[in-house]
Structures are given as structure tokens and as C-alpha cells.
Amino acid sequence: MKKSILFTAVVPVLVVLASGPGAVIHMIGDSTMADKPDPERNPERGWGQVLSSFFTDGVSVRNHAVNGRSTKSFIREGRWDSVRVQLKKGDCVFIQFGHNDAKITDSTRYTNPYTGYRRNLIRFVKESRAKGAIPVLFSPIVRRKFNEQGVLEDAHGPYPFIMRDVARELKVPFVDMQLMSEDLVLSLGPERSKELYLWVSPGEYEMYPEGKQDNTHFTEKGATEMAKLAVYGLKELDLDIVKCLK
């Protein structure tokens, strides 16, 4: 499967401080990253929920991602401020937004990709660096949106491009989750790719007695595969935190 990661530039001294015992990864994002409650009854998982399983016990993964949030609502609700005050020199901040920023009918979440979204990403980066932390940008993961001809359609518009542009401008480590997840979904095809997303048969889980067909959120298998892509991207960037991978 073809993979491509861009922009490896980071400040070397900060990279060194990000590894070793006591290393902390803060994650901010939406439902595709967030922890999901009640794992016995709920088959849904976010990729941030399983990420800690790839690291040694010396790494603390603090997943602050929340369902339904955009960069705008994450800031407006004070969630970013609550993360920012926790940041210490050498911490990593994994940032992934885009799904909900595109909700143009919701004024509480929508951001113009060229202005508000861009501005918010820059804020996350600059305020992380001001605390001595290392921001890493992750483009949003593809929705499983196949048309009748079996073509996987784009669902994110300009948001991944804007994130990539911010990464280039500010020399931020960037993991192209959109590209890698698209390659993965395409390699599986319209039917097998359902295994990654929340396609649940009626009666399979108490939480979904009538079943569920969800092309955005992940099963445990899907979340694990997406976390693997994230780890691959971190290795390609050669960030020092990868020294703490199992």
C-alpha cells in the first residue's frame, strides 16, 4: 500500500525531550480520535483510544478529543485552554480536525477553511510551542463514501490542503492520514472496507438492536488500523517519540 508523509522539520532539541520515561502525548480532535465509553456494549472506537497500546508504559497518552467538535467549538468550549495549561516542555500535541469544521449549516462548529480553520490550527501550533511542546498535525481520515461506480469520493474538500499548507508554512510535523487511509480503504474495496467502519448487524450489539451503518466512525479493528497508520507516519517523520514504541 502506497504511503506518503510530508514535512519532517522540527526543532531538534524539542524532539529529544519528547522521548523517554515520562513522555506525554496530548491528543485533540473529534470523534474519529476520541475515546468511546462502555466498550462491552459499544463497538465504536476512536484511533486515539487504542494508540497507547503501541507505546511502552513510560508514555502517557492523554486523549482530549471529543465527539462532534471542530477547531472552533473545541476552542469556544474552553477545551483547548484546559489542554494548553497542562502542556510541559517536550510534550507532544497530536492535532486532527476537519470533519466538523465542514458542517456549514452549524454556526457553532463551521469554520471557513481558508480563514477560521487555518487561524485555529495556527493557534494550536503556536500556543503549543510557546509551552515548549511539539505539535504534530494529522489530516482527517477519509469517510467511506463509495458511489455507485465504486469510486471513493472526497468528503473533506479543502481542509486537508489547508492543514498541509499550515504545516509547510510553520514547519510542523505532518502526517497525511487522509492519503494513507484512502489507500487502505481503496485496497479493501467497497465491501471489505466495511470491516473498518461501524457497520453493525441487527442484534449484534445491545446498543444497536437494529444495527448501524456508519461510514465515518470505526470499529476496534478500524481504529487499530488507523492508529497503525499514525504510528507509521510518526516513524517516517523520525520524531524522537518513536523510540518509545513497543
BELFENDA-V144345 format. One record per run of one state. SS is the DSSP state (h for helix, s for strand, l for the rest). FROM is the first residue (numbers start at 1). LEN is the number of residues. If there is no record, write none. Layout:
BEGIN
ss=SS from=FROM len=LEN
ss=SS from=FROM len=LEN
END
This chain:
BEGIN
ss=l from=1 len=5
ss=s from=6 len=1
ss=l from=7 len=5
ss=h from=12 len=6
ss=l from=18 len=5
ss=s from=23 len=7
ss=l from=30 len=15
ss=s from=45 len=1
ss=l from=46 len=1
ss=h from=47 len=8
ss=s from=55 len=1
ss=l from=56 len=3
ss=s from=59 len=5
ss=l from=64 len=7
ss=h from=71 len=6
ss=l from=77 len=2
ss=h from=79 len=6
ss=l from=85 len=7
ss=s from=92 len=5
ss=l from=97 len=16
ss=h from=113 len=18
ss=l from=131 len=3
ss=s from=134 len=5
ss=l from=139 len=7
ss=s from=146 len=1
ss=l from=147 len=5
ss=s from=152 len=1
ss=l from=153 len=6
ss=h from=159 len=12
ss=l from=171 len=2
ss=s from=173 len=3
ss=l from=176 len=1
ss=h from=177 len=19
ss=l from=196 len=1
ss=s from=197 len=4
ss=l from=201 len=4
ss=s from=205 len=1
ss=l from=206 len=2
ss=s from=208 len=1
ss=l from=209 len=3
ss=s from=212 len=7
ss=l from=219 len=1
ss=h from=220 len=18
ss=l from=238 len=2
ss=h from=240 len=5
ss=s from=245 len=1
ss=l from=246 len=1
END
